[in-house]
Amino acid sequence: MRVLILSGLFLAAVATAALSAATPSHDGLWTVEGTTDVGPCSKTFAGEVKVQNNDIVEASGGVAQAIGSIDNSGAVWARLTADIGMARGSGRVHGATASGAWSSNTAYCGGRWNAKRKG
């Protein structure tokens, strides 16, 4: 019985280690540039986002409140909130670059964004 329990614990530890090794890290600072395709927002914008533990935790040095995540497949979602409104973004990470679409139902705008990991 003990051998069976120890074998099960060993297999669980190996599976956990393999899963952790397979999860890509997207941590770091990312520069983001975007364009507005629809609506009265600025035609271009730029900033930075900080990714920690594959979660988006900060935007442009704290100018906007940021929440979001990058999953194991590279899919990105984010919500940025500032005094002037809120915007949502989604897209995909490909190595050290990412791209996607954004929209704001508070400013009635939308467009595209691109990002590159710094360093």
Phi, psi and omega in degrees: 000316180298321180297319179296316179295314179297321177297317178297317178295320179297314179297321178296320179294319179295317179297318178296317179296320179294319178296317178297319180292331182278346181277113181289145177262129178249019184294150177132187176266137179237133172272136184237133173234143181218164176230152176259125178260333184222134173102176187272010180289165176308141183292331176223156175208161178213154178184193179228150168233148177254129178247128180225125183056038181064016174250139175279118189242347183203148177231131175046053176064027178093004179298325179235148173282130184235135168225149179168182184201156172238119183273180185299334181274354181096003178288136183244140166222148180206153172225125179245132181233131177222178181304327185274353178150199185224145176224147176243145177224154175213159180173207184214141175267137175231092182067242182260015176230161178209158177204162179175201182238157177222159175206155177225116177274356173271331180250357179057050181227166175191162180179211184237158176220154174226149180219152174226138177285134180279146175084000000 
